[in-house]
């Protein structure tokens, strides 16, 4: 068998490093693109942490001692502090809302522990729907300075009210 020429050996040896470097560049670009997509996807999740507060909801289906003569809920602040009651809202399932500070039992700040919002859809919170049936939802939402919002409480009326306001 005749010996191969020196020029053929050199061209065959040079091809392997070029292919290897090209594959390495492609892999690095794909990894960079994947990491970039992941980081951009988490941007809104990492924007603002959830406030550390707790609320308790008491449902009163028979409306005892309620001037509006209907079922009501008391959303009681248990712990934590939110300085600005104008950014905290009670929202019903029709997206009607009222600022915490505008409910007659609320205040300019959400706190101290024991403060509550009396929600019956009448009086100071008449912007909200009255409690007329099981399944209605009420949420406490905070709106952050960056325009996003977080749900602090999500409560569903569990049973039919035994006392309904005239607005039902």
N, C-alpha and C positions, 0 to 999 in steps of 0.2 A: 504494500500500500504506500502510495507516495506521501511524503511528509507535507503537512499543510503549510501554507505560506505564512510568514510572520504577520502579515496585515490581517488575515482572517482571524487569527487567535486574539489579536488586540480588540477587534470590533466586537467579538462575542463576549469578551470579558467586560467591556465597557457598558454593555446593555443591562446587565444585572444591577449595578448601582443606580442607574437612572430609573429603572422600574421601582426599585426599593424606595428611593427618595420620593418619587411621585406618589406612591401608595401612602407613605408616611405623611406627606402634605395633605392628601385627601382625608386621611383619618383625623388629623389635627383640625382641619376646617370643619368637619362634621361634628366633632366633639365640641368645638367652640360654639357652633350654631345651636347645638342641643342645650348647652349650659345657658346660652343667651336667651333662648326661648323659655327655659324654666325660670330664670331670674325675672324676666319680664312678666311672666304669668303670675308670680307671687307678689308683684308690686302692690296691688290693691289689698291683698290680705295682710301685708305687713305694715300698712300705712299708719294705723292708730290702734293701740291696744284697747280692749274692752275695759270699761271702768270696773273697779272692784267694789260693787255694791250688791245688796240683797234686798228683795222685797217679798212680802207675804200678801196673799190675796184672800180676803174673807168674803164669801158670797152669802147674801141674805135673801133667799127667794120669797119670803113672806113680808119683807119690807118693814120690820118693826121700827118704830120711832123715826120713820122717814117722812118728812114733810111732803114729799111728792107722792106718797102713798103707793109706791111701787118697789119692786125688787131693786137691790143695789149691791155694789161691791165696794169694799174698802181696800185700797192698795196701800199697804203700810211699809214704810221704809224701815228696814231692820238694822243694817249697818253699812258703813262706807259713807263717802261724802261726795256730792257733786255741787260745785260752787254756783253754777249758773242754772237756776230753775227755768230760765227762758229758753233753754236749749233742750229741755226734757219735756216730752209730750205724751199725753194719753191719747191713743188712737183706737177708733172702733173698726169693725170689719168693713165699713163702707169708706174707710180712710178719712172720716171726719176726725178732727183733732183739736186738742186744747192744751195750752202750755201748763205745766205743773204749777207755775206761779199764779195762774189765773183761776185755778180751782179754789173755792173758798177755804178749804182746809189745807191747801198747799202753801208754799212760800217762795221767796226769791231764791233760796237755796234748797236743795233736796237734802234734808237732814235737819235736825238730829234724828237719831233712832226714835221711832214712835210716831213721827209725822206721817200723815196719811192723806190720800186723795179719796174723797167720797164721790163715787160715780153712779149716777142714776139717770142721766140724760135730762135733767131738769135744773133750773137755777143757773148757777155759775158754769156748770158743765153741759148746758143745753145744746152746745154744738155737737155733742155725741148722741147717738141713738139710745133711747131708753132700753132697758132690758125687758124684752117681750117674749123671748123663746130660748130654749136650750140650743146650744151650738153657736151663739153669738160669741165673738172674740173681742177682747180688749188687750192692747199692748201698751207697754211703757217703752218709749223710744228716745234715745239721745242722739241729737244731731251734732256731729263733730265739726270743727272749724274748717276742715278740708272738704266739706260737702257730703261726706259719707255719714251713715247712721248705723246704730247698733240697737238691737232689741234687748231690753233689760228684763222685761216680763212679757209673757205671752199666755193669756188666760182665756179658757173657753168656758162659757156658762154650761155647767154639767147637767142641770135638771131644769125642767119647766118652772118658771116663777109661779108662785101661788098668789102673788099680789102683783098686779100690773098697773102702770101709770095710765092716765087717761090718754097719753100720746100714743099708746099702742093701738 
